[in-house]
């Protein structure tokens, strides 16, 4: 879990700094949940090799044969798009992020 971007910005920055020392790929994605403080919660994606968007293959979702009520390739990619205030707050802490 990557904390609340509204109420735990310093902890979020600290977490991403630590993850950035261990992994060459560090991204963040958000989840909207009205029961969480501020209604927005973040999660961290860290990898030694794979980027969550650049290395994502749409066709694998279709080929899986799984039926999803919510998830699809566009949702996956959009999940890693961050609001401007968060990009500014985490400047230099996200690694290999795609613009």
C-alpha positions in Angstrom: 0.0 0.0 0.0 1.2 3.5 -0.9 -0.7 5.6 1.6 -3.0 8.6 1.1 -1.8 11.2 -1.3 -3.7 13.8 0.8 -3.0 12.8 4.4 0.3 10.9 4.2 2.3 12.7 1.5 5.6 12.6 3.6 5.2 8.9 4.2 4.5 8.3 0.6 7.6 10.2 -0.4 9.7 8.2 2.1 8.3 4.9 0.8 9.0 5.7 -2.8 12.5 6.8 -2.0 13.2 3.5 -0.3 11.6 1.6 -3.1 13.7 3.6 -5.6 16.9 2.5 -3.9 15.9 -1.2 -4.4 14.1 -1.2 -7.7 14.8 0.4 -11.1 11.1 0.6 -11.9 8.8 2.4 -9.4 5.3 3.5 -10.2 2.2 4.5 -8.3 -1.4 3.9 -9.0 -4.5 5.1 -7.2 -7.7 3.5 -6.0 -10.9 5.5 -5.3 -12.6 4.3 -2.1 -15.0 6.5 -0.2 -14.2 4.8 3.1 -10.5 5.8 2.9 -9.4 9.2 4.2 -9.9 11.7 1.3 -11.5 9.0 -0.9 -8.2 8.3 -2.7 -5.6 5.7 -1.8 -2.3 4.8 -3.6 -0.5 1.6 -4.2 3.1 1.1 -5.3 4.3 -1.0 -8.2 8.0 -1.8 -8.0 9.9 -4.1 -10.3 13.5 -5.1 -11.2 12.5 -5.5 -14.8 9.0 -4.9 -15.9 7.2 -1.5 -16.3 3.4 -1.7 -15.6 2.5 0.1 -18.8 5.4 -0.2 -21.2 5.6 -3.9 -20.8 1.8 -4.5 -20.7 0.4 -6.5 -23.6 -3.3 -5.9 -24.3 -3.7 -9.2 -26.2 -2.8 -11.2 -23.1 -6.0 -9.9 -21.4 -8.1 -11.2 -24.3 -6.2 -14.4 -24.6 -6.6 -15.2 -20.9 -10.3 -16.1 -21.7 -11.2 -14.5 -18.3 -14.4 -12.5 -18.0 -14.0 -9.2 -16.2 -16.7 -6.9 -14.9 -14.4 -3.9 -14.5 -10.9 -4.6 -15.7 -9.7 -4.1 -19.3 -6.5 -3.0 -21.0 -7.6 0.7 -21.0 -8.4 0.6 -17.2 -5.0 -1.0 -16.6 -3.1 1.7 -18.4 -5.2 4.5 -17.0 -4.6 3.3 -13.5 -1.0 4.5 -13.7 -2.0 8.1 -14.9 -1.5 10.3 -11.9 -3.1 13.7 -11.2 -0.8 16.8 -11.5 -0.6 17.5 -7.7 0.7 14.0 -7.1 3.2 14.2 -9.9 4.5 17.4 -8.4 4.6 16.0 -4.9 6.5 12.9 -6.0 8.8 14.6 -8.5 12.0 12.6 -8.9 10.7 9.6 -6.9 8.9 7.8 -9.7 11.3 5.8 -11.9 10.9 4.9 -15.6 7.5 6.6 -15.6 6.0 7.0 -19.0 4.7 10.5 -19.8 
